[in-house]
Amino acid sequence: MAQKKIEAIPEVDVKTVPQAAEESIAEVSFVNTFWEQYELSQERARKLRESREDAYLNSVKEVIKFNKQYRKSVAKLYDQARKTNKEMVSEVAQQVNLRKEDAKAEAVPNNDREELKKQLSEVSSQLEILALTPVKTFFQFVEQMEDNFVKNTEAGIGYARDRRNAWLQVRKEYVKLARNTHLDLVERGKNSLKELVKTN
């Protein structure tokens, strides 16, 4: 009976040696595949994060560009409306003056009338400048804020990328060490299993 057990052991060893080699290759392959997939997923996550940052920065720039064009079109519309109103007022004023001149004898000398018109136009232009000053200041303030926002966004994204790239080498070393430790654990587990099988 004892001889049958001894005979059975070499047969199992002969069968398990090729099986152990296959298991060893499979285990090493599994560990390598696992860590390669981890590294690939990290790389995909990094690329996705950077593309999101680029898309965010581009959208901010496009919104600011649209806002600037909108403000320019509002300013042009205001200028056009101002010119039209000025032309209409001057036409109406000329017609009124012609009627008054026809109706009245010249009570006020022509020089005084021209001086009065000149003063009124200067006063109206100064009032217009005073009225536009807060609007222009606000537009300049908004443009400056937008430019600063773009610069800060670019700087923030650049800083975040630099920080991530600095840690990238450290992370790669940790992954390399973890892979080697994992492979060592698999090898030790196989060796322990072999010793356990030999002792039984």
Salt bridges, closest charged atoms under 4 A:
GLU39 OE1 - ARG179 NH2 3.61
GLU43 OE2 - ARG46 NH2 2.21
GLU50 OE2 - ARG46 NH1 3.14
GLU53 OE1 - ARG161 NE 2.94
GLU53 OE1 - ARG164 NH2 3.12
ASP54 OD1 - ARG161 NH2 2.69
ASP79 OD1 - ARG82 NH1 3.73
GLU101 OE2 - ARG113 NH1 3.07
GLU128 OE2 - ARG82 NH1 2.71
GLU143 OE2 - ARG71 NE 3.89
GLU146 OE1 - ARG71 NH2 2.81
ASP147 OD1 - LYS68 NZ 3.03
GLU154 OE2 - LYS61 NZ 2.98
GLU187 OE1 - LYS190 NZ 3.18
